[in-house]
Amino acid sequence: MTTPNKTQLYAKLDQWIDAHFDEQVKFLQKVIQVPTDTPPGNNTPHALHVAELVKSYGMQAEPHTVPEAVVREAGLESITNLIIKRQYGQGGKTLALNAHGDVVPPGEGWTYPPYGAEIHDGRIYGRAAAVSKCDFSTYIFAVRALEALGADLKGRIELQFTYDEEFGGELGPGWLLKNNLTKPDLAIAAGFSYQIITAHNGCLQFEVTVNGKMGHAAVPTSGVDALHAAVKIMNALYGLNETYKSIKSTVPGINHPYLNIGLISGGTNTNVIPGKVVLKLDRRMIPEEDPAQVEQSIRDTIDAVWKQIPGITAETKRILLARALKPLPGSTELVAALQQHAKEEFGEAIPACGTPLYADARLYCEAGIPVVLYGAGPRTVEESRAKQPDERLELEDLRRATKVIARTCLDMMSA
């Protein structure tokens, strides 16, 4: 009997995925239809739902529940992360395929129900249809196709479905890695466009509390205006933001650092001088920047303003540090395989590049594990309407991405 060559095996993978694609779409619909709005972040029910669904595929999901006290401290309600281990022959590498199930709340303005998973004109609509519940189906059906080959394989694939990406990932992949529940050699994390993402920005988020003194608006000297001071601080930060435009990254797909003040709260009433104002700001860091230096610059800018205003104090508290994702030695083979198969499936060269977004994939990188982001998605993030009303995914993009992942898994697991 002649052993099939790689080209024949790739074709068989494609054929299996085509033959089971309707089943894959129905699976994705079931995954989308269970809400995972974060906040509030009650995500254990979705994990248990997925664990039950995969039993029919002969897959056993290991549930790893994060202690309630830890979850509550992070501002969420429940998290159970899943690992599905698929062991093949001895030797070889362990490849993790990770997607996150938590999502931002859908908000208003949807044409179709955000948790309806309805299909219209070849697209599936719903929150996380593109980022990243779609890749629950991409990865599961890619692995099913691989195992249906009956080929001689070695190593292990771990399907890892986690539920803390929207709040930073520390209780998602971070929890699994920190507690030695997984230690893969390579990882592919959920993607959100045709591109193969090898680098992304880092992010620092701060809460700035500006304290003055409440007073009656009819007697301005009775108080110290915290809002006026906050405006001066914001103007200084926006001025700093202008200087970032001259700092350029060498990573294709990433431009320059930037700063955004996304939330302002404070004051008591229209006739009361504000005694307290809270700002929350987000500073995106290009891969070349040092987070410690960036943080000190932000703090120095804020301190230089409030210390010049009598009666004002300000406290700057870091609430998030997400380090940039950078390519690690060992990722080259993975990127090359993804690019080869993506080019064949999509009929065009697919670039490996960076993105200004940040994701929990960085936590694999911080643990020394080479990781790239790739999965089902449209040509650009904007086309997917991720985090917007009418988030959607072209079903043909789902089909093609599943084939790319299945072929890449075959390359990585071939004996």
Phi and psi in degrees as a GROMACS rama.xvg file:
@    title "Ramachandran Plot"
@    xaxis  label "Phi"
@    yaxis  label "Psi"
@TYPE xy
-80.4418  131.021  THR-2
-76.0084  129.367  THR-3
-61.4414  140.702  PRO-4
-82.9416  175.792  ASN-5
-60.2308  -41.5051  LYS-6
-59.9368  -41.39  THR-7
-65.72  -38.3708  GLN-8
-67.446  -39.5063  LEU-9
-58.9224  -42.986  TYR-10
-63.3864  -38.7654  ALA-11
-66.5842  -37.8843  LYS-12
-59.8531  -48.091  LEU-13
-58.7926  -42.4086  ASP-14
-65.1885  -41.1188  GLN-15
-63.96  -43.6788  TRP-16
-64.1477  -41.7398  ILE-17
-61.485  -42.2136  ASP-18
-68.3173  -25.7422  ALA-19
-110.93  15.5131  HIS-20
-69.6091  -38.1317  PHE-21
-59.6707  -40.0616  ASP-22
-63.6894  -40.2847  GLU-23
-62.5924  -42.6846  GLN-24
-63.9481  -41.8509  VAL-25
-63.439  -38.6197  LYS-26
-60.9335  -46.1814  PHE-27
-60.9885  -40.5491  LEU-28
-57.9159  -44.1144  GLN-29
-64.8717  -32.0647  LYS-30
-72.7307  -37.8763  VAL-31
-72.1137  -33.8372  ILE-32
-71.6445  -12.2008  GLN-33
-97.2622  113.564  VAL-34
-64.9054  147.674  PRO-35
-139.681  45.6862  THR-36
-59.2405  130.275  ASP-37
-135.751  105.236  THR-38
-72.1691  161.78  PRO-39
-78.6566  -19.5416  PRO-40
82.7912  42.5363  GLY-41
-94.9722  85.3586  ASN-42
-106.575  -7.06662  ASN-43
-59.5224  -40.7241  THR-44
-56.5127  -37.1877  PRO-45
-67.6287  -41.7942  HIS-46
-60.7757  -43.9642  ALA-47
-66.1539  -33.9124  LEU-48
-62.6256  -46.6821  HIS-49
-64.4395  -42.5443  VAL-50
-58.8377  -37.3176  ALA-51
-71.1313  -40.2084  GLU-52
-62.0094  -40.6874  LEU-53
-76.427  -11.7501  VAL-54
-60.2295  -33.6084  LYS-55
-69.5151  -12.9788  SER-56
-98.1228  8.07319  TYR-57
74.5018  24.1655  GLY-58
-109.452  135.599  MET-59
-109.476  117.287  GLN-60
-91.2696  126.21  ALA-61
-82.5745  119.537  GLU-62
-86.5447  132.1  PRO-63
-122.901  97.4243  HIS-64
-86.4841  127.377  THR-65
-78.0392  132.897  VAL-66
-52.5474  140.484  PRO-67
-56.2172  -41.4154  GLU-68
-61.8136  -39.4556  ALA-69
-67.0443  -41.7959  VAL-70
-65.1037  -44.5527  VAL-71
-63.4012  -38.0245  ARG-72
-62.616  -30.6842  GLU-73
-82.1869  -2.86142  ALA-74
89.0143  16.305  GLY-75
-117.451  179.32  LEU-76
-108.817  -45.3105  GLU-77
-158.398  142.227  SER-78
-139.654  125.139  ILE-79
-126.851  114.683  THR-80
-90.0482  149.952  ASN-81
-116.602  141.551  LEU-82
-128.065  126.204  ILE-83
-113.748  112.476  ILE-84
-97.1763  128.755  LYS-85
-120.897  100.883  ARG-86
-91.9166  133.702  GLN-87
-113.688  -142.956  TYR-88
-69.0783  169.97  GLY-89
-65.9376  152.923  GLN-90
78.8463  -166.509  GLY-91
78.9402  -176.632  GLY-92
-106.641  163.122  LYS-93
-102.481  122.779  THR-94
-111.193  123.198  LEU-95
-95.1565  137.009  ALA-96
-117.472  112.336  LEU-97
-118.169  132.037  ASN-98
-135.626  151.317  ALA-99
-107.435  145.383  HIS-100
-103.107  -12.5642  GLY-101
-78.6446  148.807  ASP-102
-140.102  158.464  VAL-103
-72.6529  148.832  VAL-104
-56.1167  147.188  PRO-105
-67.5828  -30.326  PRO-106
72.5556  -168.236  GLY-107
-97.8563  168.803  GLU-108
94.9856  16.7009  GLY-109
-81.7024  138.447  TRP-110
-76.3063  -38.4186  THR-111
-120.408  155.973  TYR-112
-57.2046  130.923  PRO-113
-63.045  -21.6697  PRO-114
-117.488  24.8778  TYR-115
-86.192  -25.1137  GLY-116
53.7183  41.2032  ALA-117
-78.6963  151.435  GLU-118
-112.512  126.361  ILE-119
-140.371  127.385  HIS-120
52.2356  42.5964  ASP-121
78.8653  10.5539  GLY-122
-121.391  146.809  ARG-123
-103.371  131.067  ILE-124
-108.686  140.815  TYR-125
156.338  155.969  GLY-126
-64.2916  128.201  ARG-127
78.2842  11.1805  ALA-128
-60.835  -32.3189  ALA-129
-107.269  -30.8887  ALA-130
-141.587  107.003  VAL-131
-136.309  29.8527  SER-132
-65.602  -23.4663  LYS-133
-56.2833  -34.6106  CYS-134
-81.9035  -9.07273  ASP-135
-58.506  -45.6339  PHE-136
-75.4037  -38.9614  SER-137
-54.9011  -51.1844  THR-138
-73.8698  -41.9538  TYR-139
-63.6887  -44.86  ILE-140
-76.7223  -26.3304  PHE-141
-64.306  -43.203  ALA-142
-68.3672  -39.8057  VAL-143
-61.523  -41.4562  ARG-144
-62.9547  -43.258  ALA-145
-58.2239  -46.5537  LEU-146
-72.4873  -24.3042  GLU-147
-71.1941  -17.7366  ALA-148
-64.5694  -34.3193  LEU-149
71.1122  22.3477  GLY-150
-79.1856  163.279  ALA-151
-78.5835  111.162  ASP-152
-121.052  160.577  LEU-153
-140.448  159.715  LYS-154
91.4511  -162.276  GLY-155
-146.174  143.364  ARG-156
-111.05  134.638  ILE-157
-117.164  116.407  GLU-158
-82.6784  119.104  LEU-159
-120.383  114.462  GLN-160
-114.542  116.48  PHE-161
-123.229  167.798  THR-162
-139.423  44.4081  TYR-163
-146.317  25.9752  ASP-164
-68.3935  -40.2976  GLU-165
-66.6438  -23.4944  GLU-166
-106.542  13.878  PHE-167
117.287  -21.3659  GLY-168
93.7207  -6.08503  GLY-169
-62.8609  -29.0267  GLU-170
-100.708  6.75239  LEU-171
-104.116  -110.018  GLY-172
-56.4758  -35.8585  PRO-173
-58.2352  -40.8674  GLY-174
-66.8875  -44.6227  TRP-175
-62.5578  -42.2143  LEU-176
-73.0246  -44.1857  LEU-177
-62.1648  -35.2477  LYS-178
-95.7153  15.8309  ASN-179
55.9659  34.3109  ASN-180
-85.2934  -14.1556  LEU-181
-154.389  150.14  THR-182
-152.835  70.5387  LYS-183
-71.5578  161.962  PRO-184
-84.7686  -31.3097  ASP-185
-142.804  159.033  LEU-186
-146.446  143.731  ALA-187
-118.016  125.365  ILE-188
-109.337  161.397  ALA-189
-54.1958  136.683  ALA-190
-100.885  -179.765  GLY-191
-148.516  15.1713  PHE-192
-164.988  177.931  SER-193
-61.4653  -29.7674  TYR-194
-65.5049  153.468  GLN-195
-97.0904  113.384  ILE-196
-92.0502  121.146  ILE-197
-110.992  -8.65175  THR-198
-153.036  150.411  ALA-199
-149.343  165.095  HIS-200
-63.9906  156.99  ASN-201
-94.8775  172.865  GLY-202
-146.228  133.037  CYS-203
-116.258  132.956  LEU-204
-124.009  139.279  GLN-205
-128.713  150.796  PHE-206
-112.418  122.548  GLU-207
-112.312  117.718  VAL-208
-105.084  115.367  THR-209
-101.988  119.824  VAL-210
-109.635  128.733  ASN-211
-124.012  -130.117  GLY-212
-148.099  125.966  LYS-213
-63.8449  146.469  MET-214
-158.422  170.868  GLY-215
-80.549  133.225  HIS-216
-60.9731  -24.9851  ALA-217
-75.2024  -17.3271  ALA-218
-128.824  78.4209  VAL-219
-53.1348  -31.6017  PRO-220
-72.8875  -6.31983  THR-221
-79.4584  -10.3221  SER-222
-136.426  174.919  GLY-223
-123.391  117.931  VAL-224
-76.3602  103.976  ASP-225
-69.711  -30.6425  ALA-226
-69.1951  -40.3294  LEU-227
-59.9806  -42.2147  HIS-228
-65.5706  -39.7995  ALA-229
-62.9953  -37.4706  ALA-230
-61.4697  -42.3593  VAL-231
-63.577  -39.7344  LYS-232
-63.9455  -43.7736  ILE-233
-62.4576  -41.385  MET-234
-62.4231  -37.3729  ASN-235
-66.1532  -39.4689  ALA-236
-68.4361  -40.2635  LEU-237
-65.6245  -34.5984  TYR-238
-64.3135  -40.7825  GLY-239
-61.903  -39.1685  LEU-240
-59.8699  -35.7593  ASN-241
-62.6605  -34.2599  GLU-242
-70.5931  -21.4479  THR-243
-67.291  -22.4971  TYR-244
-63.847  -20.1847  LYS-245
-90.1268  -2.3122  SER-246
-99.5505  110.416  ILE-247
-108.617  138.987  LYS-248
-85.0286  150.349  SER-249
-90.3528  -1.88579  THR-250
-86.1488  120.987  VAL-251
-56.7965  134.019  PRO-252
96.7322  -12.1541  GLY-253
-119.964  133.298  ILE-254
-101.408  -85.63  ASN-255
-141.041  166.472  HIS-256
-67.9494  161.385  PRO-257
-157.289  163.515  TYR-258
-130.261  139.927  LEU-259
-136.01  132.222  ASN-260
-96.7199  109.579  ILE-261
-102.39  -14.0662  GLY-262
-148.787  133.198  LEU-263
-131.666  130.667  ILE-264
-143.999  149.126  SER-265
156.657  -178.627  GLY-266
80.5262  166.767  GLY-267
-119.181  -46.0245  THR-268
-161.831  169.917  ASN-269
-66.8815  -23.9976  THR-270
-103.263  19.5384  ASN-271
-124.456  130.417  VAL-272
-65.7371  126.406  ILE-273
-62.7544  127.535  PRO-274
-97.1435  -13.6507  GLY-275
-153.244  134.91  LYS-276
-136.47  136.651  VAL-277
-117.318  129.342  VAL-278
-112.684  144.466  LEU-279
-123.568  128.599  LYS-280
-129.909  155.582  LEU-281
-126.889  122.904  ASP-282
-117.492  112.5  ARG-283
-86.1286  132.674  ARG-284
-112.998  131.922  MET-285
-73.1102  159.349  ILE-286
-57.9374  -24.6931  PRO-287
-78.7421  -11.8189  GLU-288
-84.2576  152.783  GLU-289
-95.0436  116.046  ASP-290
-55.9005  -36.9246  PRO-291
-63.7463  -41.7363  ALA-292
-68.4094  -39.3503  GLN-293
-62.7112  -45.5253  VAL-294
-62.2848  -42.947  GLU-295
-64.2355  -37.6002  GLN-296
-62.8734  -41.4226  SER-297
-63.5297  -47.5161  ILE-298
-62.8543  -42.1941  ARG-299
-63.4227  -40.294  ASP-300
-63.1201  -43.6788  THR-301
-67.6879  -45.5734  ILE-302
-63.8899  -36.4808  ASP-303
-62.9769  -26.0596  ALA-304
-83.2745  -56.8894  VAL-305
-68.1293  -28.0413  TRP-306
-69.5981  -12.0094  LYS-307
-94.7922  0.76094  GLN-308
-112.793  112.714  ILE-309
-58.7445  134.723  PRO-310
86.1388  -3.08356  GLY-311
-105.558  137.512  ILE-312
-127.762  157.01  THR-313
-145.014  141.525  ALA-314
-119.898  129.907  GLU-315
-111.657  118.649  THR-316
-119.466  126.813  LYS-317
-73.9388  131.625  ARG-318
-115.097  -11.0934  ILE-319
-157.239  136.26  LEU-320
-129.66  110.274  LEU-321
-113.962  112.225  ALA-322
-73.7107  156.455  ARG-323
-67.4956  150.96  ALA-324
-89.3811  130.656  LEU-325
-130.13  147.517  LYS-326
-62.4258  137.138  PRO-327
-111.551  153.275  LEU-328
-55.3104  134.816  PRO-329
108.628  -13.9048  GLY-330
-86.5775  -12.1788  SER-331
-59.6124  -44.6659  THR-332
-63.451  -40.9071  GLU-333
-65.0261  -45.8062  LEU-334
-62.8254  -43.0312  VAL-335
-62.0187  -41.4625  ALA-336
-64.9459  -46.1046  ALA-337
-61.0144  -42.9318  LEU-338
-64.8568  -42.7683  GLN-339
-59.6273  -49.6245  GLN-340
-74.8469  -33.8707  HIS-341
-65.1334  -38.7918  ALA-342
-62.837  -40.9364  LYS-343
-69.5217  -37.691  GLU-344
-79.6673  -35.8606  GLU-345
-96.8243  -11.5437  PHE-346
73.3726  22.2035  GLY-347
-157.925  158.25  GLU-348
-69.3631  131.296  ALA-349
-106.671  119.335  ILE-350
-75.1831  151.445  PRO-351
-101.511  120.853  ALA-352
-153.468  -175.14  CYS-353
-101.732  172.29  GLY-354
-140.717  146.827  THR-355
-74.0545  -9.96165  PRO-356
-72.3523  171.916  LEU-357
-132.354  154.006  TYR-358
-144.503  168.749  ALA-359
-75.3163  -3.8282  ASP-360
-58.5693  -25.7753  ALA-361
-59.0858  -25.2367  ARG-362
-69.1618  -29.8199  LEU-363
-66.0965  -43.3816  TYR-364
-59.738  -44.1703  CYS-365
-64.0277  -25.0578  GLU-366
-88.0963  5.77939  ALA-367
83.5731  16.4083  GLY-368
-102.817  118.877  ILE-369
-59.5841  130.376  PRO-370
-141.86  142.788  VAL-371
-130.237  158.12  VAL-372
-104.548  121.076  LEU-373
-157.704  135.516  TYR-374
-175.164  -162.892  GLY-375
-72.6526  135.767  ALA-376
-176.883  166.943  GLY-377
-80.6799  -174.349  PRO-378
-61.3655  -38.8192  ARG-379
-133.245  158.184  THR-380
-61.5669  -38.1077  VAL-381
-59.1736  -36.9931  GLU-382
-65.2866  -26.7032  GLU-383
-78.1997  -19.0288  SER-384
57.0805  34.0928  ARG-385
-59.5117  136.59  ALA-386
65.1295  15.8592  LYS-387
-126.447  168.266  GLN-388
-61.0169  151.024  PRO-389
62.3856  37.1154  ASP-390
-56.5808  136.682  GLU-391
-153.805  165.549  ARG-392
-142.162  132.897  LEU-393
-68.4768  127.008  GLU-394
-63.2282  -32.4154  LEU-395
-67.1026  -31.0636  GLU-396
-67.8134  -35.9073  ASP-397
-63.4784  -45.3889  LEU-398
-60.0787  -48.2785  ARG-399
-67.7363  -40.2947  ARG-400
-64.8562  -35.9165  ALA-401
-63.305  -39.6527  THR-402
-65.493  -40.0881  LYS-403
-63.0313  -45.1944  VAL-404
-64.9278  -42.8046  ILE-405
-61.9609  -44.9907  ALA-406
-62.2583  -43.184  ARG-407
-64.1181  -40.5932  THR-408
-61.0251  -39.5773  CYS-409
-61.9112  -42.538  LEU-410
-60.5212  -43.9682  ASP-411
-73.7429  -28.6891  MET-412
-103.248  0.189904  MET-413
-63.6095  132.704  SER-414
